Amino acid sequence: MSVPVPMRDVAGEAPGYPTSVELRAEVERLLRTRGVTLEAIADVVCAVQAPYFPDLTPAECLLSVGTVLDKREVQHAVLTGVALDTLAERGLLDEPLLSIVRSDDSLYGLDEVLALAVTNIYGSIGLTNFGYLDKEKVGIIGRLNRSKGGQVHTFLDDLVAAVAAAAAARIAHQRRP
């Protein structure tokens, strides 16, 4: 069950809307409850970029993941995807959507569409990184995709791939000579 995010008034926003810092904390908490650490995402980033930047450090990859997660668009996508996965686990979606999401139907592409909102933040390299990660299921992405025991990760595996893809793209953009 989700812990309520403390709400604050933010200039120009409706009273009670959480700050970006509060949303980031909630996203990290949700990821942890689903078995995903920022370090596991950073490991994927390092795997993607190490062939191009042999001196790349895990700390740099982790920093890039954090920078991606600081963006509200990313926070909103993760919150939405985890909520839909959780609703499917609890049987709280209407049929036939419930069966489609629970089975991660191969023709259901909305999980990838939500993830594309994240990958596009860093341009076409983010998109190509995502395509690679979605196909190869590197690291934590593969574990989420193969999850058994009633957990649904239809959206989460793609969102984790998208965060890793965007973080890898960010590094490529920053390190380009």
C-alpha positions as CSV (number, residue, x, y, z in Angstrom):
1,M,0.0,0.0,0.0
2,S,1.3,3.4,-0.9
3,V,2.4,5.9,1.7
4,P,0.9,9.3,1.1
5,V,3.3,11.9,-0.2
6,P,3.5,15.0,2.0
7,M,2.0,17.9,0.1
8,R,3.1,21.5,0.0
9,D,1.9,24.6,-1.7
10,V,4.1,25.3,-4.8
11,A,4.0,28.7,-6.5
12,G,1.8,28.6,-9.6
13,E,0.4,25.1,-8.8
14,A,-2.7,23.9,-7.0
15,P,-2.4,23.8,-3.2
16,G,-1.3,20.4,-2.0
17,Y,0.7,19.4,-5.1
18,P,3.9,17.6,-4.2
19,T,7.3,19.2,-5.0
20,S,9.7,17.6,-7.4
21,V,11.8,16.5,-4.5
22,E,8.8,14.8,-2.8
23,L,7.9,13.1,-6.1
24,R,11.4,11.9,-6.6
25,A,11.4,10.4,-3.1
26,E,8.1,8.7,-3.8
27,V,9.3,7.3,-7.1
28,E,12.4,5.9,-5.4
29,R,10.3,4.3,-2.6
30,L,8.0,2.7,-5.2
31,L,10.9,1.4,-7.2
32,R,12.4,-0.2,-4.0
33,T,9.0,-1.8,-3.1
34,R,9.0,-3.4,-6.6
35,G,12.6,-4.7,-6.1
36,V,14.4,-2.0,-8.2
37,T,17.3,0.0,-6.9
38,L,18.9,3.0,-8.6
39,E,22.2,1.0,-8.5
40,A,20.6,-1.8,-10.6
41,I,19.4,0.8,-13.2
42,A,22.9,2.3,-13.1
43,D,24.4,-1.1,-13.8
44,V,22.4,-1.2,-17.0
45,V,23.5,2.2,-18.0
46,C,27.2,1.2,-17.5
47,A,26.6,-1.9,-19.6
48,V,25.2,0.1,-22.4
49,Q,27.9,2.9,-22.4
50,A,31.0,1.0,-21.3
51,P,31.9,-0.1,-24.9
52,Y,32.0,3.6,-25.9
53,F,33.5,5.1,-22.7
54,P,35.8,2.5,-21.0
55,D,36.6,5.0,-18.2
56,L,32.9,5.3,-17.3
57,T,32.3,4.8,-13.5
58,P,29.4,3.4,-11.7
59,A,29.1,6.7,-9.8
60,E,28.7,8.6,-13.0
61,C,26.0,6.2,-14.2
62,L,24.2,6.5,-10.9
63,L,24.4,10.3,-11.1
64,S,22.9,10.2,-14.6
65,V,20.0,7.9,-13.4
66,G,19.3,10.4,-10.6
67,T,19.3,13.3,-13.0
68,V,16.7,11.5,-15.2
69,L,14.6,10.7,-12.2
70,D,14.6,14.4,-11.2
71,K,12.4,15.3,-14.2
72,R,8.7,15.5,-13.5
73,E,7.8,13.9,-16.8
74,V,9.8,10.8,-15.7
75,Q,8.3,10.9,-12.2
76,H,4.8,11.0,-13.6
77,A,5.4,8.1,-16.0
78,V,6.9,5.9,-13.3
79,L,4.0,6.7,-10.9
80,T,1.5,6.0,-13.5
81,G,3.1,2.7,-14.7
82,V,3.6,1.3,-11.2
83,A,0.0,2.2,-10.3
84,L,-1.3,0.3,-13.3
85,D,0.9,-2.7,-12.6
86,T,-0.3,-2.7,-8.9
87,L,-4.0,-2.4,-9.9
88,A,-3.5,-5.4,-12.2
89,E,-2.0,-7.4,-9.4
90,R,-4.9,-6.6,-7.2
91,G,-7.4,-7.5,-9.9
92,L,-8.8,-3.9,-9.9
93,L,-8.8,-3.3,-13.7
94,D,-11.8,-4.1,-15.8
95,E,-11.7,-7.0,-18.2
96,P,-10.3,-7.4,-20.8
97,L,-7.7,-4.8,-19.8
98,L,-6.9,-6.8,-16.6
99,S,-6.0,-10.0,-18.5
100,I,-4.0,-8.0,-21.1
101,V,-1.9,-6.1,-18.5
102,R,-1.4,-9.2,-16.3
103,S,-0.2,-11.3,-19.3
104,D,1.9,-8.4,-20.8
105,D,0.3,-9.2,-24.1
106,S,2.7,-8.8,-27.0
107,L,0.3,-6.6,-28.9
108,Y,-0.4,-4.3,-26.0
109,G,2.0,-1.5,-26.7
110,L,0.9,1.2,-24.2
111,D,3.6,0.1,-21.8
112,E,6.2,1.0,-24.4
113,V,4.3,4.2,-25.3
114,L,4.5,5.4,-21.7
115,A,8.2,4.6,-21.6
116,L,8.8,6.6,-24.8
117,A,7.9,9.7,-22.9
118,V,11.0,9.1,-20.8
119,T,13.3,8.0,-23.6
120,N,12.6,11.1,-25.8
121,I,14.0,13.5,-23.2
122,Y,17.5,12.9,-24.6
123,G,16.6,12.6,-28.3
124,S,17.0,9.8,-30.8
125,I,19.8,8.1,-29.0
126,G,17.5,7.6,-26.0
127,L,15.0,5.9,-28.4
128,T,17.6,3.6,-29.9
129,N,19.0,2.7,-26.5
130,F,15.5,1.8,-25.4
131,G,14.9,-0.4,-28.4
132,Y,18.1,-2.3,-27.6
133,L,17.2,-2.7,-23.9
134,D,13.6,-3.7,-24.6
135,K,14.8,-6.4,-26.9
136,E,17.9,-7.6,-24.9
137,K,16.4,-7.3,-21.4
138,V,19.7,-6.4,-19.8
139,G,20.2,-6.8,-16.0
140,I,17.2,-5.8,-13.8
141,I,15.0,-5.3,-16.9
142,G,15.2,-9.1,-17.7
143,R,14.5,-10.0,-14.0
144,L,11.4,-7.8,-14.0
145,N,10.3,-9.2,-17.4
146,R,10.6,-12.8,-16.1
147,S,8.9,-12.1,-12.7
148,K,6.6,-14.8,-11.4
149,G,4.6,-15.2,-8.3
150,G,1.8,-12.8,-9.0
151,Q,3.8,-9.6,-9.5
152,V,2.9,-7.7,-12.6
153,H,5.7,-5.6,-14.2
154,T,4.1,-4.9,-17.6
155,F,4.8,-1.2,-17.3
156,L,7.8,-1.3,-14.9
157,D,10.2,-3.3,-17.0
158,D,9.7,-0.8,-19.9
159,L,10.0,2.2,-17.6
160,V,13.2,0.9,-16.0
161,A,14.6,0.3,-19.5
162,A,13.5,3.9,-20.5
163,V,15.2,5.5,-17.4
164,A,18.4,3.5,-18.2
165,A,18.2,4.4,-21.9
166,A,17.7,8.1,-21.1
167,A,20.5,8.1,-18.5
168,A,22.8,6.4,-21.1
169,A,21.8,9.0,-23.7
170,R,22.5,11.8,-21.3
171,I,26.1,10.4,-20.8
172,A,26.6,10.1,-24.5
173,H,25.5,13.7,-25.0
174,Q,27.7,15.0,-22.2
175,R,30.8,13.1,-23.2
176,R,30.7,13.8,-26.9
177,P,33.9,15.5,-27.9
